């Protein structure tokens, strides 16, 4: 007779956090199309109904994932911006932004949301970026491009790189990291370096 291990009962907060972490892993490993209630439930050993209770729909799960990613990414980038101002080198900010949209899947998820007609799901990340820029703009010195313009340029470069960077670099015979280097060079030039 086999004994089935008992699943530990999770609090609603723990269950939601486990689901978001599983959704993040699926996003990175497989892509945004894999972030479904069924797939997330299977990964954490919960039922589709359980996740439906916490999120309401796959669309709401994806929106919660975007909010979760936004909080993590923006907090990390904020600290990097502060450090880059001290060192006058934006390399860490560029790398974190490119990684957020590329390796961490935010670019693919954002594109998926836009293409599936769920643009309002991007609101959490757009709000987080807006709030971060507002906060950082208060401390910005008057030299160089305004932080809003720098942010727009950097985010669009990182998003474009996440979606098309590898094949474009390959097609043009350029190293894969060329877009990152260009973004860093752009920010350094703006600062007169």
PyMOL CGO cylinders between C-alpha atoms (Angstrom):
from pymol import cmd
from pymol.cgo import CYLINDER

trace = [
    CYLINDER, 0.00, 0.00, 0.00, 1.49, 3.32, -1.02, 0.3, 1, 1, 1, 1, 1, 1,
    CYLINDER, 1.49, 3.32, -1.02, 1.15, 6.35, 1.15, 0.3, 1, 1, 1, 1, 1, 1,
    CYLINDER, 1.15, 6.35, 1.15, 0.44, 9.65, -0.55, 0.3, 1, 1, 1, 1, 1, 1,
    CYLINDER, 0.44, 9.65, -0.55, 2.31, 12.47, 1.13, 0.3, 1, 1, 1, 1, 1, 1,
    CYLINDER, 2.31, 12.47, 1.13, 0.07, 15.08, 2.64, 0.3, 1, 1, 1, 1, 1, 1,
    CYLINDER, 0.07, 15.08, 2.64, 0.26, 18.52, 1.10, 0.3, 1, 1, 1, 1, 1, 1,
    CYLINDER, 0.26, 18.52, 1.10, 0.94, 21.23, 3.59, 0.3, 1, 1, 1, 1, 1, 1,
    CYLINDER, 0.94, 21.23, 3.59, -1.93, 23.67, 3.80, 0.3, 1, 1, 1, 1, 1, 1,
    CYLINDER, -1.93, 23.67, 3.80, -0.77, 27.09, 2.71, 0.3, 1, 1, 1, 1, 1, 1,
    CYLINDER, -0.77, 27.09, 2.71, -2.18, 30.40, 3.80, 0.3, 1, 1, 1, 1, 1, 1,
    CYLINDER, -2.18, 30.40, 3.80, -3.81, 32.40, 1.00, 0.3, 1, 1, 1, 1, 1, 1,
    CYLINDER, -3.81, 32.40, 1.00, -0.73, 34.65, 0.87, 0.3, 1, 1, 1, 1, 1, 1,
    CYLINDER, -0.73, 34.65, 0.87, 1.66, 31.68, 0.69, 0.3, 1, 1, 1, 1, 1, 1,
    CYLINDER, 1.66, 31.68, 0.69, -0.45, 30.00, -1.99, 0.3, 1, 1, 1, 1, 1, 1,
    CYLINDER, -0.45, 30.00, -1.99, -0.55, 33.18, -4.06, 0.3, 1, 1, 1, 1, 1, 1,
    CYLINDER, -0.55, 33.18, -4.06, 3.21, 33.73, -3.66, 0.3, 1, 1, 1, 1, 1, 1,
    CYLINDER, 3.21, 33.73, -3.66, 3.96, 30.13, -4.68, 0.3, 1, 1, 1, 1, 1, 1,
    CYLINDER, 3.96, 30.13, -4.68, 1.73, 30.51, -7.73, 0.3, 1, 1, 1, 1, 1, 1,
    CYLINDER, 1.73, 30.51, -7.73, 3.44, 33.74, -8.78, 0.3, 1, 1, 1, 1, 1, 1,
    CYLINDER, 3.44, 33.74, -8.78, 6.89, 32.20, -8.40, 0.3, 1, 1, 1, 1, 1, 1,
    CYLINDER, 6.89, 32.20, -8.40, 5.81, 29.18, -10.45, 0.3, 1, 1, 1, 1, 1, 1,
    CYLINDER, 5.81, 29.18, -10.45, 4.32, 31.51, -13.08, 0.3, 1, 1, 1, 1, 1, 1,
    CYLINDER, 4.32, 31.51, -13.08, 7.62, 33.45, -13.21, 0.3, 1, 1, 1, 1, 1, 1,
    CYLINDER, 7.62, 33.45, -13.21, 9.56, 30.21, -13.68, 0.3, 1, 1, 1, 1, 1, 1,
    CYLINDER, 9.56, 30.21, -13.68, 7.22, 29.07, -16.47, 0.3, 1, 1, 1, 1, 1, 1,
    CYLINDER, 7.22, 29.07, -16.47, 7.53, 32.46, -18.14, 0.3, 1, 1, 1, 1, 1, 1,
    CYLINDER, 7.53, 32.46, -18.14, 11.33, 32.21, -18.17, 0.3, 1, 1, 1, 1, 1, 1,
    CYLINDER, 11.33, 32.21, -18.17, 11.53, 28.52, -19.09, 0.3, 1, 1, 1, 1, 1, 1,
    CYLINDER, 11.53, 28.52, -19.09, 8.78, 28.24, -21.71, 0.3, 1, 1, 1, 1, 1, 1,
    CYLINDER, 8.78, 28.24, -21.71, 7.36, 31.68, -22.48, 0.3, 1, 1, 1, 1, 1, 1,
    CYLINDER, 7.36, 31.68, -22.48, 4.20, 33.67, -21.76, 0.3, 1, 1, 1, 1, 1, 1,
    CYLINDER, 4.20, 33.67, -21.76, 1.88, 31.19, -23.47, 0.3, 1, 1, 1, 1, 1, 1,
    CYLINDER, 1.88, 31.19, -23.47, 2.78, 28.69, -20.74, 0.3, 1, 1, 1, 1, 1, 1,
    CYLINDER, 2.78, 28.69, -20.74, 1.53, 30.91, -17.91, 0.3, 1, 1, 1, 1, 1, 1,
    CYLINDER, 1.53, 30.91, -17.91, -1.86, 29.25, -17.48, 0.3, 1, 1, 1, 1, 1, 1,
    CYLINDER, -1.86, 29.25, -17.48, -3.78, 28.33, -14.36, 0.3, 1, 1, 1, 1, 1, 1,
    CYLINDER, -3.78, 28.33, -14.36, -3.47, 24.64, -15.22, 0.3, 1, 1, 1, 1, 1, 1,
    CYLINDER, -3.47, 24.64, -15.22, 0.31, 24.77, -15.75, 0.3, 1, 1, 1, 1, 1, 1,
    CYLINDER, 0.31, 24.77, -15.75, 0.94, 26.85, -12.65, 0.3, 1, 1, 1, 1, 1, 1,
    CYLINDER, 0.94, 26.85, -12.65, -1.33, 24.60, -10.60, 0.3, 1, 1, 1, 1, 1, 1,
    CYLINDER, -1.33, 24.60, -10.60, 0.51, 21.50, -11.80, 0.3, 1, 1, 1, 1, 1, 1,
    CYLINDER, 0.51, 21.50, -11.80, 3.85, 23.04, -10.93, 0.3, 1, 1, 1, 1, 1, 1,
    CYLINDER, 3.85, 23.04, -10.93, 2.88, 23.80, -7.32, 0.3, 1, 1, 1, 1, 1, 1,
    CYLINDER, 2.88, 23.80, -7.32, 0.58, 20.83, -6.73, 0.3, 1, 1, 1, 1, 1, 1,
    CYLINDER, 0.58, 20.83, -6.73, -2.64, 22.83, -6.58, 0.3, 1, 1, 1, 1, 1, 1,
    CYLINDER, -2.64, 22.83, -6.58, -5.82, 22.50, -8.53, 0.3, 1, 1, 1, 1, 1, 1,
    CYLINDER, -5.82, 22.50, -8.53, -7.06, 24.73, -11.29, 0.3, 1, 1, 1, 1, 1, 1,
    CYLINDER, -7.06, 24.73, -11.29, -10.00, 25.62, -9.02, 0.3, 1, 1, 1, 1, 1, 1,
    CYLINDER, -10.00, 25.62, -9.02, -7.64, 26.66, -6.24, 0.3, 1, 1, 1, 1, 1, 1,
    CYLINDER, -7.64, 26.66, -6.24, -5.83, 29.07, -8.53, 0.3, 1, 1, 1, 1, 1, 1,
    CYLINDER, -5.83, 29.07, -8.53, -9.11, 30.26, -9.98, 0.3, 1, 1, 1, 1, 1, 1,
    CYLINDER, -9.11, 30.26, -9.98, -10.09, 31.18, -6.43, 0.3, 1, 1, 1, 1, 1, 1,
    CYLINDER, -10.09, 31.18, -6.43, -6.90, 33.25, -5.97, 0.3, 1, 1, 1, 1, 1, 1,
    CYLINDER, -6.90, 33.25, -5.97, -6.71, 34.91, -9.39, 0.3, 1, 1, 1, 1, 1, 1,
    CYLINDER, -6.71, 34.91, -9.39, -10.09, 34.58, -11.12, 0.3, 1, 1, 1, 1, 1, 1,
    CYLINDER, -10.09, 34.58, -11.12, -8.65, 33.85, -14.57, 0.3, 1, 1, 1, 1, 1, 1,
    CYLINDER, -8.65, 33.85, -14.57, -5.41, 33.23, -16.44, 0.3, 1, 1, 1, 1, 1, 1,
    CYLINDER, -5.41, 33.23, -16.44, -5.53, 36.88, -17.51, 0.3, 1, 1, 1, 1, 1, 1,
    CYLINDER, -5.53, 36.88, -17.51, -5.63, 38.00, -13.87, 0.3, 1, 1, 1, 1, 1, 1,
    CYLINDER, -5.63, 38.00, -13.87, -2.80, 35.58, -13.03, 0.3, 1, 1, 1, 1, 1, 1,
    CYLINDER, -2.80, 35.58, -13.03, -0.71, 37.16, -15.80, 0.3, 1, 1, 1, 1, 1, 1,
    CYLINDER, -0.71, 37.16, -15.80, -1.59, 40.64, -14.58, 0.3, 1, 1, 1, 1, 1, 1,
    CYLINDER, -1.59, 40.64, -14.58, -0.58, 39.66, -11.04, 0.3, 1, 1, 1, 1, 1, 1,
    CYLINDER, -0.58, 39.66, -11.04, 2.66, 38.23, -12.45, 0.3, 1, 1, 1, 1, 1, 1,
    CYLINDER, 2.66, 38.23, -12.45, 3.40, 41.54, -14.18, 0.3, 1, 1, 1, 1, 1, 1,
    CYLINDER, 3.40, 41.54, -14.18, 2.78, 43.41, -10.92, 0.3, 1, 1, 1, 1, 1, 1,
    CYLINDER, 2.78, 43.41, -10.92, 5.03, 40.94, -9.09, 0.3, 1, 1, 1, 1, 1, 1,
    CYLINDER, 5.03, 40.94, -9.09, 7.80, 41.32, -11.66, 0.3, 1, 1, 1, 1, 1, 1,
    CYLINDER, 7.80, 41.32, -11.66, 7.43, 45.10, -11.69, 0.3, 1, 1, 1, 1, 1, 1,
    CYLINDER, 7.43, 45.10, -11.69, 7.94, 45.33, -7.94, 0.3, 1, 1, 1, 1, 1, 1,
    CYLINDER, 7.94, 45.33, -7.94, 11.05, 43.17, -8.02, 0.3, 1, 1, 1, 1, 1, 1,
    CYLINDER, 11.05, 43.17, -8.02, 12.55, 44.79, -11.10, 0.3, 1, 1, 1, 1, 1, 1,
    CYLINDER, 12.55, 44.79, -11.10, 11.88, 48.41, -10.18, 0.3, 1, 1, 1, 1, 1, 1,
    CYLINDER, 11.88, 48.41, -10.18, 13.31, 48.02, -6.68, 0.3, 1, 1, 1, 1, 1, 1,
    CYLINDER, 13.31, 48.02, -6.68, 16.50, 46.49, -8.05, 0.3, 1, 1, 1, 1, 1, 1,
    CYLINDER, 16.50, 46.49, -8.05, 16.84, 49.11, -10.78, 0.3, 1, 1, 1, 1, 1, 1,
    CYLINDER, 16.84, 49.11, -10.78, 16.30, 51.95, -8.32, 0.3, 1, 1, 1, 1, 1, 1,
    CYLINDER, 16.30, 51.95, -8.32, 19.26, 50.83, -6.23, 0.3, 1, 1, 1, 1, 1, 1,
    CYLINDER, 19.26, 50.83, -6.23, 21.36, 50.44, -9.39, 0.3, 1, 1, 1, 1, 1, 1,
    CYLINDER, 21.36, 50.44, -9.39, 20.47, 53.97, -10.54, 0.3, 1, 1, 1, 1, 1, 1,
    CYLINDER, 20.47, 53.97, -10.54, 21.58, 55.36, -7.19, 0.3, 1, 1, 1, 1, 1, 1,
    CYLINDER, 21.58, 55.36, -7.19, 24.87, 53.43, -7.43, 0.3, 1, 1, 1, 1, 1, 1,
    CYLINDER, 24.87, 53.43, -7.43, 25.39, 54.47, -11.06, 0.3, 1, 1, 1, 1, 1, 1,
    CYLINDER, 25.39, 54.47, -11.06, 25.03, 58.13, -10.13, 0.3, 1, 1, 1, 1, 1, 1,
    CYLINDER, 25.03, 58.13, -10.13, 27.79, 57.71, -7.55, 0.3, 1, 1, 1, 1, 1, 1,
    CYLINDER, 27.79, 57.71, -7.55, 30.10, 55.90, -9.99, 0.3, 1, 1, 1, 1, 1, 1,
    CYLINDER, 30.10, 55.90, -9.99, 28.91, 57.79, -13.07, 0.3, 1, 1, 1, 1, 1, 1,
    CYLINDER, 28.91, 57.79, -13.07, 28.66, 54.48, -14.94, 0.3, 1, 1, 1, 1, 1, 1,
    CYLINDER, 28.66, 54.48, -14.94, 25.24, 53.26, -16.12, 0.3, 1, 1, 1, 1, 1, 1,
    CYLINDER, 25.24, 53.26, -16.12, 26.41, 49.72, -16.99, 0.3, 1, 1, 1, 1, 1, 1,
    CYLINDER, 26.41, 49.72, -16.99, 24.56, 48.06, -14.10, 0.3, 1, 1, 1, 1, 1, 1,
    CYLINDER, 24.56, 48.06, -14.10, 21.32, 49.93, -14.88, 0.3, 1, 1, 1, 1, 1, 1,
    CYLINDER, 21.32, 49.93, -14.88, 21.56, 48.92, -18.54, 0.3, 1, 1, 1, 1, 1, 1,
    CYLINDER, 21.56, 48.92, -18.54, 22.24, 45.28, -17.67, 0.3, 1, 1, 1, 1, 1, 1,
    CYLINDER, 22.24, 45.28, -17.67, 19.39, 45.08, -15.16, 0.3, 1, 1, 1, 1, 1, 1,
    CYLINDER, 19.39, 45.08, -15.16, 16.95, 46.70, -17.58, 0.3, 1, 1, 1, 1, 1, 1,
    CYLINDER, 16.95, 46.70, -17.58, 17.96, 44.44, -20.46, 0.3, 1, 1, 1, 1, 1, 1,
    CYLINDER, 17.96, 44.44, -20.46, 17.84, 41.37, -18.18, 0.3, 1, 1, 1, 1, 1, 1,
    CYLINDER, 17.84, 41.37, -18.18, 14.38, 42.33, -16.89, 0.3, 1, 1, 1, 1, 1, 1,
    CYLINDER, 14.38, 42.33, -16.89, 12.96, 42.42, -20.39, 0.3, 1, 1, 1, 1, 1, 1,
    CYLINDER, 12.96, 42.42, -20.39, 15.09, 39.61, -21.80, 0.3, 1, 1, 1, 1, 1, 1,
    CYLINDER, 15.09, 39.61, -21.80, 16.28, 36.88, -19.44, 0.3, 1, 1, 1, 1, 1, 1,
    CYLINDER, 16.28, 36.88, -19.44, 13.51, 37.47, -16.88, 0.3, 1, 1, 1, 1, 1, 1,
    CYLINDER, 13.51, 37.47, -16.88, 10.75, 37.42, -19.48, 0.3, 1, 1, 1, 1, 1, 1,
    CYLINDER, 10.75, 37.42, -19.48, 9.07, 40.79, -18.94, 0.3, 1, 1, 1, 1, 1, 1,
    CYLINDER, 9.07, 40.79, -18.94, 9.48, 41.70, -22.63, 0.3, 1, 1, 1, 1, 1, 1,
    CYLINDER, 9.48, 41.70, -22.63, 7.86, 38.51, -23.85, 0.3, 1, 1, 1, 1, 1, 1,
    CYLINDER, 7.86, 38.51, -23.85, 5.05, 38.82, -21.32, 0.3, 1, 1, 1, 1, 1, 1,
    CYLINDER, 5.05, 38.82, -21.32, 4.43, 42.48, -22.20, 0.3, 1, 1, 1, 1, 1, 1,
    CYLINDER, 4.43, 42.48, -22.20, 4.33, 41.64, -25.90, 0.3, 1, 1, 1, 1, 1, 1,
    CYLINDER, 4.33, 41.64, -25.90, 2.01, 38.71, -25.25, 0.3, 1, 1, 1, 1, 1, 1,
    CYLINDER, 2.01, 38.71, -25.25, -0.36, 40.96, -23.30, 0.3, 1, 1, 1, 1, 1, 1,
    CYLINDER, -0.36, 40.96, -23.30, -0.37, 43.60, -26.05, 0.3, 1, 1, 1, 1, 1, 1,
    CYLINDER, -0.37, 43.60, -26.05, -0.86, 41.08, -28.86, 0.3, 1, 1, 1, 1, 1, 1,
    CYLINDER, -0.86, 41.08, -28.86, -3.65, 39.31, -26.99, 0.3, 1, 1, 1, 1, 1, 1,
    CYLINDER, -3.65, 39.31, -26.99, -5.47, 42.62, -26.51, 0.3, 1, 1, 1, 1, 1, 1,
    CYLINDER, -5.47, 42.62, -26.51, -4.84, 42.79, -22.79, 0.3, 1, 1, 1, 1, 1, 1,
    CYLINDER, -4.84, 42.79, -22.79, -2.87, 46.04, -22.72, 0.3, 1, 1, 1, 1, 1, 1,
    CYLINDER, -2.87, 46.04, -22.72, -4.35, 47.09, -19.37, 0.3, 1, 1, 1, 1, 1, 1,
    CYLINDER, -4.35, 47.09, -19.37, -2.43, 44.18, -17.81, 0.3, 1, 1, 1, 1, 1, 1,
    CYLINDER, -2.43, 44.18, -17.81, 0.69, 46.30, -18.34, 0.3, 1, 1, 1, 1, 1, 1,
    CYLINDER, 0.69, 46.30, -18.34, -0.61, 48.99, -15.99, 0.3, 1, 1, 1, 1, 1, 1,
    CYLINDER, -0.61, 48.99, -15.99, 1.28, 47.67, -12.94, 0.3, 1, 1, 1, 1, 1, 1,
    CYLINDER, 1.28, 47.67, -12.94, 4.67, 47.82, -14.64, 0.3, 1, 1, 1, 1, 1, 1,
    CYLINDER, 4.67, 47.82, -14.64, 3.95, 51.15, -16.31, 0.3, 1, 1, 1, 1, 1, 1,
    CYLINDER, 3.95, 51.15, -16.31, 2.83, 52.60, -12.98, 0.3, 1, 1, 1, 1, 1, 1,
    CYLINDER, 2.83, 52.60, -12.98, 5.91, 51.21, -11.21, 0.3, 1, 1, 1, 1, 1, 1,
    CYLINDER, 5.91, 51.21, -11.21, 8.21, 52.72, -13.85, 0.3, 1, 1, 1, 1, 1, 1,
    CYLINDER, 8.21, 52.72, -13.85, 6.35, 56.05, -13.69, 0.3, 1, 1, 1, 1, 1, 1,
    CYLINDER, 6.35, 56.05, -13.69, 6.61, 56.17, -9.90, 0.3, 1, 1, 1, 1, 1, 1,
    CYLINDER, 6.61, 56.17, -9.90, 10.29, 55.26, -9.97, 0.3, 1, 1, 1, 1, 1, 1,
    CYLINDER, 10.29, 55.26, -9.97, 11.08, 57.93, -12.56, 0.3, 1, 1, 1, 1, 1, 1,
    CYLINDER, 11.08, 57.93, -12.56, 9.16, 60.53, -10.58, 0.3, 1, 1, 1, 1, 1, 1,
    CYLINDER, 9.16, 60.53, -10.58, 11.13, 59.64, -7.46, 0.3, 1, 1, 1, 1, 1, 1,
    CYLINDER, 11.13, 59.64, -7.46, 14.49, 59.61, -9.24, 0.3, 1, 1, 1, 1, 1, 1,
    CYLINDER, 14.49, 59.61, -9.24, 13.75, 62.84, -11.14, 0.3, 1, 1, 1, 1, 1, 1,
    CYLINDER, 13.75, 62.84, -11.14, 13.57, 64.71, -7.83, 0.3, 1, 1, 1, 1, 1, 1,
    CYLINDER, 13.57, 64.71, -7.83, 17.23, 63.89, -7.21, 0.3, 1, 1, 1, 1, 1, 1,
    CYLINDER, 17.23, 63.89, -7.21, 18.45, 64.33, -10.79, 0.3, 1, 1, 1, 1, 1, 1,
    CYLINDER, 18.45, 64.33, -10.79, 21.00, 67.01, -11.50, 0.3, 1, 1, 1, 1, 1, 1,
    CYLINDER, 21.00, 67.01, -11.50, 20.30, 69.34, -14.44, 0.3, 1, 1, 1, 1, 1, 1,
    CYLINDER, 20.30, 69.34, -14.44, 23.02, 67.80, -16.66, 0.3, 1, 1, 1, 1, 1, 1,
    CYLINDER, 23.02, 67.80, -16.66, 22.20, 65.50, -19.56, 0.3, 1, 1, 1, 1, 1, 1,
    CYLINDER, 22.20, 65.50, -19.56, 18.97, 64.22, -20.97, 0.3, 1, 1, 1, 1, 1, 1,
    CYLINDER, 18.97, 64.22, -20.97, 15.93, 64.33, -18.68, 0.3, 1, 1, 1, 1, 1, 1,
    CYLINDER, 15.93, 64.33, -18.68, 15.41, 61.03, -16.87, 0.3, 1, 1, 1, 1, 1, 1,
    CYLINDER, 15.41, 61.03, -16.87, 12.02, 60.49, -18.54, 0.3, 1, 1, 1, 1, 1, 1,
    CYLINDER, 12.02, 60.49, -18.54, 13.64, 60.56, -21.97, 0.3, 1, 1, 1, 1, 1, 1,
    CYLINDER, 13.64, 60.56, -21.97, 16.52, 58.35, -20.83, 0.3, 1, 1, 1, 1, 1, 1,
    CYLINDER, 16.52, 58.35, -20.83, 14.04, 55.88, -19.40, 0.3, 1, 1, 1, 1, 1, 1,
    CYLINDER, 14.04, 55.88, -19.40, 11.94, 55.78, -22.56, 0.3, 1, 1, 1, 1, 1, 1,
    CYLINDER, 11.94, 55.78, -22.56, 15.00, 55.23, -24.70, 0.3, 1, 1, 1, 1, 1, 1,
    CYLINDER, 15.00, 55.23, -24.70, 16.48, 52.54, -22.44, 0.3, 1, 1, 1, 1, 1, 1,
    CYLINDER, 16.48, 52.54, -22.44, 13.22, 50.62, -21.95, 0.3, 1, 1, 1, 1, 1, 1,
    CYLINDER, 13.22, 50.62, -21.95, 12.42, 50.63, -25.66, 0.3, 1, 1, 1, 1, 1, 1,
    CYLINDER, 12.42, 50.63, -25.66, 15.95, 49.46, -26.48, 0.3, 1, 1, 1, 1, 1, 1,
    CYLINDER, 15.95, 49.46, -26.48, 15.71, 46.68, -23.87, 0.3, 1, 1, 1, 1, 1, 1,
    CYLINDER, 15.71, 46.68, -23.87, 12.27, 45.60, -25.07, 0.3, 1, 1, 1, 1, 1, 1,
    CYLINDER, 12.27, 45.60, -25.07, 13.37, 45.61, -28.71, 0.3, 1, 1, 1, 1, 1, 1,
    CYLINDER, 13.37, 45.61, -28.71, 16.47, 43.64, -27.82, 0.3, 1, 1, 1, 1, 1, 1,
    CYLINDER, 16.47, 43.64, -27.82, 14.42, 41.09, -25.89, 0.3, 1, 1, 1, 1, 1, 1,
    CYLINDER, 14.42, 41.09, -25.89, 12.14, 40.51, -28.85, 0.3, 1, 1, 1, 1, 1, 1,
    CYLINDER, 12.14, 40.51, -28.85, 14.45, 40.81, -31.84, 0.3, 1, 1, 1, 1, 1, 1,
    CYLINDER, 14.45, 40.81, -31.84, 17.98, 41.45, -30.59, 0.3, 1, 1, 1, 1, 1, 1,
    CYLINDER, 17.98, 41.45, -30.59, 19.50, 38.00, -31.11, 0.3, 1, 1, 1, 1, 1, 1,
    CYLINDER, 19.50, 38.00, -31.11, 18.34, 37.48, -34.71, 0.3, 1, 1, 1, 1, 1, 1,
    CYLINDER, 18.34, 37.48, -34.71, 19.12, 41.09, -35.67, 0.3, 1, 1, 1, 1, 1, 1,
    CYLINDER, 19.12, 41.09, -35.67, 22.63, 40.95, -34.23, 0.3, 1, 1, 1, 1, 1, 1,
    CYLINDER, 22.63, 40.95, -34.23, 23.19, 37.61, -35.97, 0.3, 1, 1, 1, 1, 1, 1,
    CYLINDER, 23.19, 37.61, -35.97, 21.86, 38.96, -39.28, 0.3, 1, 1, 1, 1, 1, 1,
    CYLINDER, 21.86, 38.96, -39.28, 24.08, 42.02, -39.07, 0.3, 1, 1, 1, 1, 1, 1,
    CYLINDER, 24.08, 42.02, -39.07, 27.12, 40.01, -38.01, 0.3, 1, 1, 1, 1, 1, 1,
    CYLINDER, 27.12, 40.01, -38.01, 27.34, 41.80, -34.66, 0.3, 1, 1, 1, 1, 1, 1,
    CYLINDER, 27.34, 41.80, -34.66, 28.01, 40.35, -31.21, 0.3, 1, 1, 1, 1, 1, 1,
    CYLINDER, 28.01, 40.35, -31.21, 24.84, 39.52, -29.25, 0.3, 1, 1, 1, 1, 1, 1,
    CYLINDER, 24.84, 39.52, -29.25, 25.61, 42.13, -26.56, 0.3, 1, 1, 1, 1, 1, 1,
    CYLINDER, 25.61, 42.13, -26.56, 25.83, 45.02, -29.05, 0.3, 1, 1, 1, 1, 1, 1,
    CYLINDER, 25.83, 45.02, -29.05, 22.48, 46.59, -28.10, 0.3, 1, 1, 1, 1, 1, 1,
    CYLINDER, 22.48, 46.59, -28.10, 23.53, 46.68, -24.41, 0.3, 1, 1, 1, 1, 1, 1,
    CYLINDER, 23.53, 46.68, -24.41, 26.80, 48.32, -25.34, 0.3, 1, 1, 1, 1, 1, 1,
    CYLINDER, 26.80, 48.32, -25.34, 24.98, 50.88, -27.48, 0.3, 1, 1, 1, 1, 1, 1,
    CYLINDER, 24.98, 50.88, -27.48, 22.58, 51.66, -24.63, 0.3, 1, 1, 1, 1, 1, 1,
    CYLINDER, 22.58, 51.66, -24.63, 25.46, 52.12, -22.21, 0.3, 1, 1, 1, 1, 1, 1,
    CYLINDER, 25.46, 52.12, -22.21, 27.32, 54.29, -24.71, 0.3, 1, 1, 1, 1, 1, 1,
    CYLINDER, 27.32, 54.29, -24.71, 24.16, 56.39, -25.22, 0.3, 1, 1, 1, 1, 1, 1,
    CYLINDER, 24.16, 56.39, -25.22, 23.79, 57.02, -21.49, 0.3, 1, 1, 1, 1, 1, 1,
    CYLINDER, 23.79, 57.02, -21.49, 27.49, 57.79, -21.08, 0.3, 1, 1, 1, 1, 1, 1,
    CYLINDER, 27.49, 57.79, -21.08, 27.41, 60.23, -24.02, 0.3, 1, 1, 1, 1, 1, 1,
    CYLINDER, 27.41, 60.23, -24.02, 24.38, 61.93, -22.52, 0.3, 1, 1, 1, 1, 1, 1,
    CYLINDER, 24.38, 61.93, -22.52, 26.35, 62.45, -19.33, 0.3, 1, 1, 1, 1, 1, 1,
    CYLINDER, 26.35, 62.45, -19.33, 29.28, 63.92, -21.27, 0.3, 1, 1, 1, 1, 1, 1,
    CYLINDER, 29.28, 63.92, -21.27, 31.56, 60.92, -20.69, 0.3, 1, 1, 1, 1, 1, 1,
]
cmd.load_cgo(trace, "trace")
